[in-house]
């Protein structure tokens, strides 16, 4: 879908930054006129890319239906991984428990088994949440279906025998319970593009009730190429490239120089997220770590007609601040 809108101020400013950067590099090399010509060509190429390759957001009527409650003013509350503190995460039991506890929707994670079955699962390995061992991707669906997804949960006795759910089972349960859905795709995978677009085609309700989110803009872009009517979001947190998590995550790389390069990548990604990627992919929302949010930050996104969704506040005061002061949707591990 080709853009029919003029780039907003942040995009124009970004093009000017690219031009200035290119210009100064060649000035430093003592090529004045070459710097003028080449840097101008660079910025024109970037501007052309924005004009002809960027996507328009989904229509506001549809996106508001997805991002707000029925009266289009109230903000929904989502259960993170189905509410992993209240029931075994990413399971049908969690979805039902979230509904019982008052959630308006759930957030779940998409993964694939060895035989390419789409399932609801977060980690690469199975030890944390099940009684299995090894990577999920190395096991067939029949193998993981034998596992107990509640074996390591605090309420394991209550939910004993709960199975890992398929993506379609989770979707059908949400539709049955009339719950909204945030589908989190953890990495770019062509299988994810295919299965998500297939699920939306099969279950038309998803166009008005489901949001697809990912840390990977490349996935969002490819998904919208296949189906530009899906409401999407980019997920962001600081230090995503260099650390496994915040605030208590570990460095992704043991080598000091790889970690330094990753930190440079973090700076570049943060700049791109706030200045370019949201516009280029045509997302309707951003999922941002709760510790990154402020009133000014939320106003910046709302001025761009982008909704902010915070993850993952679990304390009552955090939730009240996000809802009553910042007026944003949040995703929480617990509804209790």
N, C-alpha and C positions, 0 to 999 in steps of 0.2 A: 504494500500500500504506500503510495507516494504522498508526501506531506502536502497539505493545502494550507499550512499556517506559516507565518513568519517565525523565525527562531526568536525565542525570548532573550532578554538581556543577558542572562548567564552564558548562553551559547555564543552570542556575539562577542562577549568579553573573552570567552575561551579562544575564539578564533584570533582575536587581537593578541592574546598571550602567545599563541603558537607563532604568529607572525613576528612578534618582538623577539622571541627566543631564537627563531631561525635567523633573523636579521643580525642580532648581536653575535651569533656564532661566526657568521661570515665576515662581519666587521672585524672581529678579533683576528681573523685570518688575512686581513688587509685586502679584502675584495669588496670594495664599497658598492659598485654598481651591480656586481654579481649578487651581492647580498640583497639588494633591493628587488631585483628581478626574481631570484629564486624564492626568497621568503614570501613574496607576493603570490607566486605560483603555488607554493605550499598551502597558504591559507585559502586560496581560491579552490584548491582541490578538496580541502577539508570542508569548506562551506558547501561545495557541490555534493559531497558525500552526505552531509546533513540533509540537504534538500531532497535528494533522490533516493536515499537508502533508509532514512529514518521512518519509523512508523508513527501514525497518529494513534493516540490513546483510544480505547474503546469508548463509545458514546457515553456521555455523562449519566444519562438515565439508567443505562445498564450497570455502569460501574458503581453508582450510588446504591443500586439495588443489592449488589454484591457486598459492598463495604459497610453498609448501614443496616439497621434493623428495619422492620416492616414500615414504620412511619417515616423513614428516611431522615430522621433527626437523631434518634438514639444510637449510641455506639454499641456494637456487640462485644461480648466477652468470649474469648476462645480458650479452650483447654489445650495446653501444650503437649503434644504427643498423646492427645486424648486425656490429659491430666495425669501425668506419670507418678505424681505423689499419692494420688487417690486410688489408682488401679494400675495394673501392669500396662506400661506404655505401648501405644500403637496397636492395641488389641480391640476387638469388638466389645469386650467387657468394659474397657476404658471409655469407649464412645457412649455406651449406655449409662455408665456411672456419671460421666460429664453431663449428660442430659438430665439425669436425676438431680444433680447438684446445681443446676441452673445455668449451665453454659449455653450460649447461643450458637456456638460452633466449635469445631475442633481443628487443630493443626496436626498433621501426620506427615511421616517421612516415607518417600518412595525409594525402594531398593529392588535389586533383581537377584534371583537365584541362578545357579549354574545353568539350568534349563530355561532361562529367560522368562520366568514367571515373576510378574510385578507383585511385590509384597510390601506391607507396612513394617518398616524396620529402620532404625536409626544408625546403629554402629556398623563398622565393617566386620567386626567379630561378634560372636554370640555369647561370650562368657558373662558379660555384665547383666544381661536381662533374661537369659535362659539357662537350662541345664546342658546346653550343647557346647561344643568347642570348635575352634577354627573359624575361618572366614565364611560369611554368608554366601559369597559368590562362588565358593568351592563346593557347595551342597545343592542337591536337587530339591525341588519343592517337596517331594514325598519325604525326604530325609528331615527337613526342618519342620514338617508338619507333625512329626512324632515328638517334638520337643515341648517342654512346658514353659510357656512364656511368662509364667508367674513364679517360677521357682526361686528367684532371688528378690522378689518384692516383699516389702514389709507386711503386706496382707496376703501372703502366699497361700495361707490356709483357706481363706475366703474365695480366692480365685484359682485354686489348684486345677491344673489341667487345661488352662486357657491356651489356645493355639495361636501361632503367628497367622495373621490374616492376610488375604490377598488384597490388592488395591480395590478390585471390584467389590469384594465383600464389604470393605470399609465404606465405599461410596454408596452402596445400596443401603447400608445401615443408616448413614447420614440422611439419605432421601426419605427413608422410612420414618425416622425420628424428626424430620423437618429441621435439620441442623445445617448451619453453614459449614464450609470446608475451606481450609488452607492446605494446599498440597505443596510440601517442601521437597524440592529436588536438589539433592546434596551435591551433585556433580553433573557436568555435561555428559550426556549419553544419548546417542541417537535412538536407542530403545525407549528412552523416556519421552522423547518427542512423539514417537509413534503411538505409545500406549496412552499418553495423556490426551492427544487429539482423538484417538479412538474412543476413549471413555466419554469425552464431551459429545462426540457424534452419537454415541449410543444412549447416553443419559442427558437429554436436552436440558433438564433442570439445572445442570451444573453451570450453564451460561449465566444464570441469575443468582446462583448461590455459592459458587466456588471461585477461589483465588489461587493462582499458581505462582509460587515464589521460588527464588533460587539465589544463591550467592553468585551464580555464574551468569553474567549478562549474555554470553554466547548461547546458552540454553534458551533464555527468554526470547532472544532474537529469532532463533531457529523455530521455536514453537509458534511465534506470531507470524512467521513466514508461512507456516502450514495452516494456521487458523488465527487470523487477526482479530477474531471476535472473543477470544478468551481474555478475561481480565487477569492482569499479571502484576507482579511486584518484584523488585530487586531487594535482596536482603543484604544488610551491611553491619559490620562491627569493626572497630579499630583492630589493627595488627592481625588481620585475617590471614595474610600470607606467612607471617613469621611465627605466629603462635597458634597452638591447637585450640585455645579457648581464652577467654578473659573472664575474671581477673586472675584466675589461678591456673591458667594453661601452661604447657611446656613449649619450649622452642621446637619448631618442626624439624630443624636441621641441627646436627651435632657439630658440623664444621662452622667455625666462626665466620669465614668469608661468605659461605652460603647464607648464614643468618643475616649478615650485613646486607647482602643483595636482596634478601627477602624484605628487610626493613625499608630499603629503597622502593621495592615494589609496593609496600604498604602505602607509602606516601603517594605514589603514582595512582594507585587504585582509589585512594580516598579522594584525590583531586578529580579523577575521572567520574567517580560515582556522583559527586556533588555538582559537577559541571557539564557532563556530557552523556553518561550512560542512561540516565533516567529519560532524557529526551530522545536519544537514538532508538531506544527500545519501545518507547511509547507506553511505559508502565503507568498504572493508575494509583499505585501505592508503593511505599518503601517500608520494609521491616527493619527496624533499627534497635540495637541493644539499648536497654533502658538507661544505662549509665551515660549514654552519649547525648541524651535529650535535654533540651532547655526550652523555655518559652520562645526565645528568639529563633531557635532552630526549627521548631514546629511551625512558626509563622512563615519562615522561609519556604518550607515545602508547601504550605497551604496557599501561598501566593502563586505557586506554580500549578495549583489545582491538583496536588498530589497528597493523598492521605497518609498519615504516619501511623504505623502499628508498632507498639513497643513489645519487646521480649526481653527477659521473662521475669516480671515482678512476682514475687511469692509472698511478700510481707503486706499486711493490710494497709499500712501507711503508704507504701510505694504505690499500691493500686489506687488509693484515694487521691494521691498527688497526680498520677497520670490521668485519672478520669476527671477530677474536679478542677485541677489547676491547668494542666496542659490540654485537657479535652481530647485525648487520643484513645484509640482502641488498644487493648493489651492482650497478650497471650500468656497464660499462667500455668504453672505445673499443678496448681491446686485451686479448687473452687471452694474449699472449706474455710 
